[in-house]
């Protein structure tokens, strides 16, 4: 039986699929190191992929198709950090420098959206200092994005940056930093009450030609991930918000339709 190459992180959602006989799973850790090979050379048949990378890849015409499966999601309200004792408020970031691993990092995408929607700080009014470029080759960055060879946390401590964007697991290992938004738990609850969904960071994608030529194989992948809810209105609304943020922030240059991301899934796999 044919086995598919895959780059998926082990989790309760993926465990049964990874332990089955369908996939040959690449040893990639951290998982974001699989994203550039996937969108630049289609290295895997099936891959976890960040939402912002997916949007840039679709805009660039990379022949991949998304499955309506969220593997990682979280609220961004606790992803902006400042030095302990150097208290600033979110509106104070106007005209300041903020560090983020890559401008197209999905955590940064959601965090900038919250800064704009909730605190009135549009992305263009902040200088974003990065250490990496986009996973999708050749994607231009806005003029207010800079590259540095400095460690971002070190630059924060030295006062070169006003804040940094960090994933919660990493931030918890770093001493002397605190969330920029002190009432982040309350703000998360308000966000969920307003929207009814948790922002997604990673989805599952497959090679588009494989989905079209062997939809039964991809259907096995889809059901092996323990989901059968299809493309829900909440998923489309969440991705529509991500697309709006990406367009406003010039992560992408054209306004995509969230349903476009799942067009091949709906045509070839979604209908039993």
C-alpha positions in Angstrom: 0.0 0.0 0.0 1.2 3.4 -0.9 2.5 5.6 2.0 2.5 9.4 2.0 5.3 11.6 3.2 4.3 13.9 6.0 5.5 16.6 8.3 3.1 16.6 11.3 3.8 17.3 15.0 2.6 14.6 17.4 -0.5 15.7 19.3 -3.7 14.1 20.5 -5.2 15.1 17.2 -2.5 13.5 15.0 -1.4 10.5 17.2 -3.6 7.8 15.7 -2.7 8.9 12.1 1.0 9.0 12.9 0.9 5.5 14.5 -1.0 4.1 11.5 0.3 2.6 8.2 -0.5 5.5 5.9 2.3 8.0 6.6 6.0 8.1 6.5 6.6 11.0 9.0 9.7 13.2 8.7 11.6 14.0 11.8 11.2 17.8 11.9 11.6 19.7 15.2 10.5 22.4 15.6 7.7 21.8 13.1 8.0 25.3 11.5 11.2 24.1 9.8 9.0 22.0 7.6 7.1 25.0 6.3 9.7 26.5 3.9 10.4 23.1 2.2 6.7 22.5 1.8 5.9 25.8 0.1 9.1 26.1 -1.8 9.6 22.5 -3.1 6.5 20.6 -2.1 8.7 18.3 -0.1 5.8 16.5 1.7 2.5 15.0 0.5 0.9 16.2 3.8 2.2 18.9 6.1 1.3 21.1 9.0 1.4 24.7 7.9 1.1 28.1 9.5 -1.9 30.2 8.5 0.1 33.2 7.3 2.4 31.0 5.3 -0.7 29.3 3.7 -2.1 32.7 2.7 1.2 33.8 1.2 1.5 30.5 -0.6 -2.0 30.7 -2.1 -1.3 34.2 -3.3 1.9 33.0 -4.9 0.2 30.2 -6.7 1.9 27.3 -4.8 -0.1 24.2 -5.7 -1.2 23.1 -2.2 -4.7 22.6 -0.8 -5.9 23.2 2.7 -7.9 20.7 4.8 -10.4 22.1 7.3 -8.3 20.8 10.2 -6.9 23.2 12.9 -3.9 21.6 14.6 -2.7 24.6 16.7 -4.7 27.6 17.9 -4.4 30.1 20.7 -5.3 33.6 21.6 -2.6 36.2 20.8 -3.2 38.4 23.8 -0.4 36.8 25.8 2.1 36.8 23.0 3.4 40.4 23.3 6.0 40.8 26.1 7.9 43.7 27.7 10.6 43.8 30.3 9.4 43.5 33.9 9.5 46.9 35.5 9.5 48.8 32.2 5.7 49.2 32.1 4.2 50.4 28.9 0.6 50.2 27.5 -0.3 48.8 24.1 -1.0 52.3 22.6 2.5 53.3 23.6 3.9 51.0 20.8 3.1 53.7 18.2 6.4 54.8 16.7 8.4 52.1 18.6 10.3 49.0 17.6 8.9 45.5 18.3 10.6 42.2 17.7 9.1 39.2 16.0 10.9 36.2 14.6 9.4 36.8 11.1 7.0 39.4 9.9 4.9 36.6 8.4 4.8 34.6 11.6 1.2 33.7 12.3 1.4 34.6 16.1 2.6 38.1 15.0 -0.2 38.3 12.5 -2.8 37.8 15.2 -1.0 40.0 17.7 -0.8 42.9 15.3 -4.5 42.4 14.5 -5.4 42.7 18.2 -3.2 45.8 18.5 -5.1 47.4 15.6 -8.7 46.3 16.4 -8.6 46.6 20.2 -6.0 49.3 20.9 -6.0 51.4 17.8 -2.4 50.7 16.8 -2.2 49.8 13.1 0.8 47.7 12.0 2.2 50.5 9.8 2.8 52.7 12.9 5.2 50.2 14.4 8.7 49.2 13.2 8.8 45.4 13.2 12.3 44.0 13.8 12.8 40.4 12.5 15.4 37.7 12.4 14.0 35.7 9.5 12.2 36.2 6.3 9.1 34.5 4.9 8.8 30.8 4.3 7.4 31.6 0.8 10.3 32.7 -1.3 10.4 36.2 -2.8 7.5 37.7 -0.7 8.2 41.4 -0.3 8.0 43.0 3.2 6.6 46.4 4.1 9.0 49.3 4.5 8.5 49.3 8.3 10.1 45.8 8.6 13.8 45.6 9.5 16.1 42.6 9.8 18.5 42.1 12.7 21.1 39.6 13.7 20.5 40.4 17.4 18.8 38.0 19.8 15.3 39.6 20.2 15.0 39.0 23.9 18.5 40.5 24.4 17.6 43.5 22.3 14.5 43.9 24.5 16.5 43.9 27.6 19.0 46.3 26.2 16.2 48.8 25.4 16.6 48.5 21.6 13.0 47.0 21.4 9.9 48.1 23.2 8.3 44.7 23.1 8.7 41.2 21.5 6.3 38.6 20.1 6.9 35.2 21.7 5.1 32.0 21.8 3.9 31.2 25.3 6.1 28.0 25.8 9.2 29.9 25.0 8.3 33.0 27.0 7.7 30.9 30.1 11.4 29.8 29.9 12.6 33.5 29.8 13.0 35.4 33.0 12.3 39.1 33.5 9.6 39.6 31.0 5.8 40.1 31.4 2.9 40.3 29.1 2.3 43.7 27.5 -1.4 43.3 28.1 -1.7 42.8 31.8 -5.4 41.7 31.7 -4.8 39.3 28.9 -7.1 36.7 30.3 -10.0 39.1 30.4 -9.2 40.3 26.9 -9.1 36.7 25.6 -12.6 36.1 27.1 -13.9 39.3 25.5 -12.4 38.3 22.2 -14.1 34.9 22.3 -17.4 36.4 23.4 -17.2 38.7 20.4 -16.1 36.2 17.8 -17.0 32.7 19.0 -13.7 31.1 17.9 -10.1 30.7 18.9 -7.5 32.0 16.3 -5.8 29.2 14.4 -2.0 29.1 14.0 -1.6 25.9 12.0 -3.7 23.9 9.6 -3.1 20.8 7.5 -2.2 21.1 3.8 -1.6 18.6 1.0 -0.3 18.6 -2.5 -3.1 19.9 -4.7 -2.4 17.4 -7.5 -2.4 14.5 -5.1 -5.7 15.6 -3.7 -7.2 15.7 -7.1 -5.7 12.5 -8.4 -6.1 10.3 -5.3 -8.9 11.9 -3.2 -9.5 8.6 -1.3 -6.0 8.7 0.2 -6.5 12.3 1.3 -9.9 11.4 2.7 -8.2 8.8 4.9 -5.8 11.4 6.1 -8.7 13.8 6.9 -10.7 11.2 8.8 -7.5 9.9 10.5 -7.2 13.3 12.1 -10.4 12.7 13.9 -12.6 15.3 12.3 -15.6 15.2 10.0 -17.1 18.6 10.5 -16.0 20.0 7.2 -15.7 23.7 6.4 -17.8 25.3 9.1 -19.0 28.9 9.2 -16.8 29.6 12.3 -13.7 28.3 10.4 -14.5 30.6 7.5 -15.1 33.5 9.7 -11.9 32.9 11.6 -9.8 32.6 8.4 -11.6 35.6 7.0 -10.4 37.7 9.9 -6.9 36.3 9.4 -7.1 37.3 5.7 -8.2 40.8 6.7 -5.3 41.2 9.1 -2.9 39.8 6.5 -4.1 42.2 3.9 -4.1 45.2 6.2 -0.6 44.4 7.3 0.7 43.7 3.8 1.5 40.1 4.6 -0.5 39.5 1.4 -1.2 42.0 -1.3 -4.6 40.8 -2.5 -7.8 40.1 -0.6 -8.4 36.4 -0.6 -11.6 34.6 0.0 -11.5 32.1 2.9 -13.6 29.6 1.0 -11.0 29.6 -1.8 -8.6 27.9 0.6 -10.9 24.8 0.7 -12.2 24.8 -2.9 -10.3 21.6 -3.8 -11.2 19.9 -0.5 -14.9 20.6 -1.1 -14.8 19.4 -4.7 -12.7 16.2 -4.3 -12.8 15.1 -0.6 -15.7 16.9 1.2 -18.4 15.0 -0.7 -18.4 11.4 0.2 
